[in-house]
Each structure stands twice: as C-alpha cells, then as structure tokens.
C-alpha cells in the first residue's frame, strides 16, 4: 500500500512540480486546488501517468469548512495520510506600499497563506497521531512551502512577507509539538521560481538574475522545489525536524 501525500495548490506551478516528484517516488496523491476538476484534467492525468492514484479535492484552504471537507474526502478515498504539503498561496491582488496597503488585502493573503497552513496542519497532525497510535511503524511528516520572503523584506507586498514569516514560526511550533510522536515538520523556502505568479515580473528578474542576483544564474523551477520536498517526504532527513531547506540558487547568501 502506497503512502499518501496531500499537496495544497497542487494542480499548477510549484505545487504541481512537487506533486510530480512525489508521484515519481511512489506516492499516491490528494491534490487540492480552487479550479473546477475539469480545468485541472491535464495536470491530473500527467500525475496518473506517473503511476499515482490521484484524488482531486477542490476547496478553499482558507475556509475551515473546506479544510475539513478535504480531509474527509481523503479519509473516504484513501483512509490514510502520511504527508501534508502546505503549498497553496496567493499574492496580493494589487502590490501596494505598506504605507498604503489595505486591511482587506492583508486578511486575504494571510487567510490563504498562513491560516490555511496552520489549521490544516492541526487537522493532519491529529490524524497522523491517531495513525501512529494504531500502528507504531507509521511515518508521517508535514512540509511547509514558504518563501525567501519570510526574511527578505519587500515593502510593496508586506502581507505576503508577514504570512511567510508566520509560516516559518508555525513550522517550528508544530515541529516541537509533534516531536514526541516522531512526526517531523519542515520548511522549504523557495527563491525566484518560474511560475504563473512570477510571470508578470519576468523581465525584471531576467535582468536581476543575469546580473548576479542568484549565485546560480538561472530561474528556479517547480521541479527544484519538488525534489527537495520529495527528499523530505521520503524520510531522507529523519533527524532534522524544524529545519529550513533553502531552494533559492544561493540568492540569500550574504555577499560583498
């Protein structure tokens, strides 16, 4: 019986890159997204072609009711969950200086990017603990996909930075709480990754990357993040709970 991973925001971008790598490692997948299932058909078929049993769980992870509905669907279909990947995220609808940003935008971004991960981790953790109590050999983990914005300040999207910084602390909190159950919790922190979210600033970052923004002078790819997540999900870092895995091409290395 294969291990099961839930990837939020898993039908496109970084989430799809993660899902592909997990499928290649033999995981069955619950894929969450906001789009209608028909609109994700190409991505889901690609994952199935990699050998995964794929369950699409449509829902807004910022909604408590939808989060519970996602977990209920996974229980009904798989009756097990080994890995939660909190990847779903949104950018501010409009980038504004923090002196002008609205409370509405702040709440919108934090609801999806932070509240969802915190409370979905709560649901998953309690289920994983129950599975561990039922079978001592059970291996579970939680992996939070944050961003270099957890520590790199961008004053025209403060909401996003605050959400990712909060996710970083949530990783440590859940790592501490779940240590007694040997359920590790990790943070994967991507840098500049080529996705739909960054397509609007492609020209800007093409120039910055070309002039040395990153030590490795290329855009990051969803697969780069996926490979890191898959290594953690497989259990390749069993004694590293609470740690941050950087996937940023060396962007955040202090340099002179």
N, C-alpha and C positions, 0 to 999 in steps of 0.2 A: 504494500500500500504506500503510495507516494505521500510525501509531505506536502502541505498546502500553504500557500502564501497569499495574503490579501495585499494588493497594491492599489492604493487610492490614487486617483488621477492616472490610471494605468493604461489608458487607451491611446495616448499620444505623448509626444515629447519625451522628457526624461522618464516618466512612468512607463511608457512602452519600451524604452531601452532597458529598463530594469526588468520588466516582465519577460522580455526575450531572453535575457541572460539567465533568469530563474528557470524558464522553460527548458533551456539547454542543459541546465543542471539537474533536470528531472523533477521539478516541482509541478504540481497541479496549481491552478491559479484562480483566484477570485479577483476580478478586475472591476474596480469602481470608476464611474465617470458620471458626468452630468448629461451627456448626449443620449438620444434615443439609441437603443441597441442596434437598430438598422444602420445608423450612421457610423457605428464602430465596427461593422461587419468585416471590413478588410483587415483591420488590426487583429480582431479576434481569430479570424481564420489563419492568419500568419502564426499566431501563438499555438493554435491547434495543430498546425502543420509541423510544429517543433515537438509534438508529442504530448502536449499538456491537455488535461481536461480543464476546460475554461468555462467559468461561470461569470456572467456579466451582472453586476449589481449596480443598477442605476440609482443614484441618490445624491443628495447634497450632504456632504460630511459635516457641514456646519450646522445641520439640523439634528437634534437629539433623536427625533423620531426616525429619521432616515438612517442614522448610525445604527440604531437598534434593528431596523429592518434589514440592513446589510448583514449584520451578524446573524440574524435569524435565517436568512437565505443560505448563508454558508453552513450553518448547523444542519439545515434541512438537506442540502445537497451533498456536503462532504462529511458532516458530523465530526470535523476536526479542523484545527487551525494551528499551525506551527510558527508562522512568521507573519508579522504585521509590518508593512512598509508604509509609513505615513509620508506620502509624496505629494498629495494634492495641494495645489497652491494657486493663488491669483496675485496679479499685480494691481496696484491702484488703477482704477478706471481712468484717472487723469493724474499725471505726475504734477504735484504742486510743492512749492517750498513749504517747509514746516511752519513758517510764519503765516501761511495761508491755507494749509490743508484743513479739511473738514472732519468733524467728529464722525459723520456718516461714513466717510471713506475709511477712517481708522477702524471703525467697528466692522465694516465689510471685510477688510483684509484680515483682521485678527480672527474673526469668526471662522473663516475658511482655513487660514494658515496656521493658527495656533489652537483655538478652542477645539477644532476637529481632532487634531493630533492628540491633545491632552485627554480628551474624553473617549476617543476611540481606543487609545492605549489602555485606559481604565477598563473598558469592556473586554478587550482582548486579554489583558493581564489576568483578570479574574477567571476567564475561561481557560487560559493556559495553566493557571494554578490548579484548577479543577482537574484538568487532564493529567497534570503531574501527580496529583494525589491518587488518581485512578491507575496510573502506570508510571512507575518510578523512572523508566527509561525514556519518558517523553522529553524531547528537546524543543524548546521554544525560544523565540527572540523577537525583539521589537527594534526596528531600524527607522530612524527619523531622517528624512532628507531635508536639510536646512539650506544654507547658502553662506557664501563668504560675507553676505550682508549681515550675518549675526555679529560681526565685529568690524566690518568695513562700512563706515558711515556714508550714506547717500542722502543729503538733506532734501532732495526733491522726491523722495519716496520713503519717508520716515516710518510710515505704517509697516511697510514690508520689513525694514530693518528690525523694528521692535518685535514683530511677530517671529522672525527667525532667531533673534536673541532669546526670546521666551522659549522657543522650541529647544534651544541648546540647554537651558536650565531644566526643562521638562525631561530631557534625556537623562540628566544626572539624577533627578529626583526618582524617576522610575527605575533607573539602574540600582540605586540604593535600596529602594523598597522591594525590588524583586530579587535581590542578591541571595536571600535565604532560600529561594526556590531554584537557584541556578538558571535563571532566565535573563540572559544578558540584554542590555539595551545600548544601542549605538547611535551616533550621529554621523551622517555622511554630508560633507559640506562642499557642494559643487561651486566652481567659479563661473566663468563665462561659457555657457553651454549653448550650442546652436539648436534652438527650438522655436516654436511659434512665438513664445513670449519675448524672445530676443530679436526676432526678425525685424522689428521696427527700428532697432539701433545697430543694424548690421554694419552700415558704413562707418559709424563711429568706432565700433570695436575692431573692424578690419584694420583701421589705421592705428589704433592703440596697440593691438596685438603685433602688428607689423613693426612697430617702433619699440617693442620690448616690454609691453605690459606684463606678459607672462614669460617665465623662464623658457618654457616650451612654446615656441612661437606658432601656435595654432589655436583654433577654437576647440573647446571641449565638445565631445559628442555624447549623446544619451547613453551610448554603449560604455563610455568611460565610467559613468556613474553606475551603470548596471553591473559591470564587472566587480566593482567594489562592494556593492550591495550583495551580489551573489556569493562572494567570498565570506562575508559576514553571516549570511543566511545558512551557508553550508556548515558553519561552525569552525571555520579556519582560524578564528581569533577567540578561542574559548576563555581566555583569561584577561580580556581587555574591556570588560563592561564599562560603560560610561564614557568611552573614549570617542574622540573626533577623528574621522578619516577625511583628509583633505583631497579633493579631486579638482584642483584648480590650476594645474600646469605650472605650479610654483608662483602664482600671482601674488600670494600673500607673504612670500619670503621677504623679510626686510633686506633691502639692498641699498648700497651707496652708489 
